[in-house]
Amino acid sequence: MELWEGALLGLLQGITEFLPVSSSGHLAILQEVLRWEGPHVLFDVAVHMGTLMAILVVFRQAIKGILTGFLSEEGRKVALIIVGSIPIGISGLFLESRAEEIFSSGGVAGAMLSITGMMLWSTRYVKRGDRGPEETGVWRAVTVGVFQAAAILPGISRSGATISAALFLGLEREWAGEFSFLLAIPAIGGATLFKARDFFTLPQSALGAFGAGIIVSALSGYLALKFLLGLIRRGKFYLFAPYCWAVSAAYFLLLG
């Protein structure tokens, strides 16, 4: 894998991880276009480390409050994040043996992108919610977590699925976005730790490309996340639906 390929895939990851258009889906399709036969899942985990850094920077005040305020409303957020993370932990254990096959499939990504588009478009008709952390409740957190688990499939946007679910459950817009990305911290962190041992097997020639991917994904991810949060507050989340449908259609017309 060349340095420029790592940087390009990192840029794609940084933008598409936060914009609700499925980073894993775009990576699977682009890797198929580039005919790259490298460790797909491992690179996907690597560039997710970059976007995790972006989340930690953007939500640093919320994270600081969570770490120092376990007995307050911030403490309730910890409980909701833990409960909401259970579904993806379970799905990850069951799908781990097939992860390489699933994440390398451009066909799966193309099909699932059309479903992501439908989820996003449906939020256009959702009544604005007013539930904050105190009113979210365990079952709502678990439901959002189930949608996050579904996003293990390439083409299902993690942010698209979780924020759409949160909006349908009546969560306030800003809290829906915050909860979605706070849920991403244990999900991405867990995947990184699970695959950490594999990073030591990387050939030295791949280190530059992986490093470029991580750095570029962190920088582009920061900008994309700030942009998306503004759109969520304005109720414009659905605007990404036509793009998802267009990419899905283009894949099957040109590569399917």
Buried (B, 14 or more C-beta within 10 A) or exposed (E): BBEEBBBBBBBBBBBBBBBBBBBBBBBBBBBBEBEBEBBBBBBBBBBBBBBBBBBBBBBEEBBEBBEEBEEEEBBBBBBBBEBBBBBBEEBBEEBEEEBEEBBBBBBBBBBBBBBBBEBBBBBEEBEEBEBBBEEBBEEBBBBBBBBBBBBBBBBBBBBBBBBBBBBBBBBBBEBBBBBBBBBBBBBBBBBBEBBEEEBEEBEEEBEBBBBBBBBBBBBBBBEBBEEBBEBBEEBEBBBBBEBBBEBBBBBEEEEE
